[in-house]
């Protein structure tokens, strides 16, 4: 397994999905419905993320080819989008790309089962997550990369869903301070990853810069 690819992709997905920062969102959407409902939602999120990730991994390259978009052009646009999400995390704000507009967030609370919408899509599997998966998929060239790609996605989903399953326990210890610190830390990591994507794509698109 290519450890470099694994670590980069896992770090990017962990920072975007941000289990600690999204734990309050999960709790608010499942409030007053009991531990059984929380486990049901967490299990549905697991299935939704697994199926969604598999679909993106299998069709991402084909979608780019259909629209005639080069991987490096997409990497530049994806890096810029991820940078915006990172800046929102650093400033303590929710990204509208993943959490929706104010009107959409009001609609979220009206869902009987929020597992697929809005938790899976767009909060967890939103534009930033999808862009990251497609960009790193373009770096898969052999079996070791393939294993690292699948393992990184599986590990990030496992950590996220494990956090949701442990929500009743974790909510007793994680306050606003821990959530804020984690969001800003993940924002810094995500910003660095986004800059690496953008610089790498610019070197290819504009070779004179190198």
N, C-alpha and C positions, 0 to 999 in steps of 0.2 A: 504494500500500500504506500502510495506517495504521501508522506507525512506532511510535507509543506502545503500541498493542495488541501489536505484534510483540515489542517489547522486554520488556513486562511478562510476556507468556506464555512467551517464551523463557527469561527469567530464572527464572520459577517452575519450569518443567519442568527446566531445567538444575540448579537447586538440589535438586529432589526426586530426580531420577535420579542426580545427582552422579557423573559418570564417574570422577573421581579416587578418591573414597571407595569406589566399587563395583568398581574395578579389582582390588583384592586378593580380593574375593569371586569375581570372574570367574576369576582365576588359581587360586584354591583349588579351584574346581569343575572346572577343566580340567587340574589338575596331573598331570604325568607321562604325558600323552597326546599330546604332540607339537604342533608348530605347525600341522600340518594339521587336527587336531581343533579347535584354538582358532579357526582361520578358519571352520571349519564351524559351530561354535557361534555365532560372531559374526554370520555370514550368516543363520542361523536366527533369531537375536534381531532382526536388521533386519527380516526378513519378518514376524515375530510382532508387533513393535511397530507396523509400518506398518498391518497388517490390524486390529490392536486399536484403534489410534487412529482409523482410518477408521470402524470400527463405533461407537465412542463418539461421534464427531462427528456421525454420521448419526442416531443413535438416542437421544442424551442427552436432548434436549428432550422426545421422545415418552415416555421412561421417567418423567420428572418429571410429565407430564400424566396418565399412567396412574395414578400414585399420588396425584394431587392435591396435589403439592408445588410451592409457588411457587419461582421462581428465587432470590429473596432469602432465603427460609428455608433453601434448600439451600446458598446462599452462606455463610450464618452457620455452619451445621453443617460445611461443607467448610473454612471458614476456621479453625474450632476444631481440626479434625483436622489440618490443615496446621501449625497452631501447635504441636501436640503433637509432630509429626515434627521441626519445627524445634528444639524444646527438646531432643529426643533427640540431634540433630546437635551442638548446642552443648555438651551434656554428654558427648559422645563415645560415646554408646550407640546401639545398633541399634534402629530402630523395629520393634516387633512387628507393626505394621500392614503393613509391607512385607517384613520379613525373617522373620516368623513367630515362634512360641514356641520355646523350647529344644528341645522334642520335634520340632517341624517342621523346625528347622535340622539336627537329626541325620538326618532323613529326606532332606534335600536332598542330602547327600553320597553317598547310595546310588543316585542317578539315573545311568543310563548316559549319557544326553544331557541336560544341565541347561538347554538353551537355552530351551525353553518353560516348563518348571517346574524350578527356581524362578526362573530369571533374568528371563524376560519377565514372568511372573505368579508370585508377587506382588511380587518385588523392584523391578522397574522400572515395571511397569504395575499398581501397587497402588492402594489406596483414595485416597491423596493425589494421585497422578497423574490418576486418573479424575475425581476431584472438580474438580481444576484445569481439566481439559479441558472439562468440562460447564459450569462457572461462566463461563469465558471465551467459550464458545460462545454463551452468552446475550447477550454484548455484540456479536455479529456482526449488523449491521443493513444493510450494503451491500457492494458488491463489494470495496472497499478493505479492509474488515474481514475479508472472506472470504479474500482473498489473504494478509493478515497472519497470520490464524489458521493456515492451511495451512503457510505458510512457517516460522512459529515452531516448529510441531511437527516439520516436516521437518528444520529446522536442529538442533533438540535431539537428534533421533534420529541424525542424521549425525555430530554431535560425539561422541555416546555410542558408536556402533558404530565410528567411526574410532579412538577410544581403545582399544576392545577389539581391533581389528585390529593396533594398534601395541603391544599388551600386552607381547610379548617385549622390545621396545626400551625402553618406558617403565619396565618393572619394574626395570631396571638403575639408574635415576636417581631414581625416586620411592620414598622410604623412608617410615617411619612418621610422621616429622615433617611431611612435605609432606601426607600424607593427613589427619593430625589438623588441621593449619591449614586445609586446604580444607574439611573437614567443618564446622568452626566458622564459617568465613566464609559458607559456603552456608546454615548454620543461621540466621545473623543476617539474611541477605537474605530467606530464606524466612519468618522471623518477621515481618519488616516487611510482606511481601506478605500474610501471613495476617491481620495486624491491619487492613490496608487493606480486605480483604474483609469482615471482621467489622464494622468501623465503617460501611462503606458499606451493608451489609445492615441494620444496626440503624437507620440514619437513615431507611430506607424503611419498615421494620416498625414502628418507634416514632418517628414524625415529631416528636413533642414534644421528643426529644433534640436535634434540630437547631436 
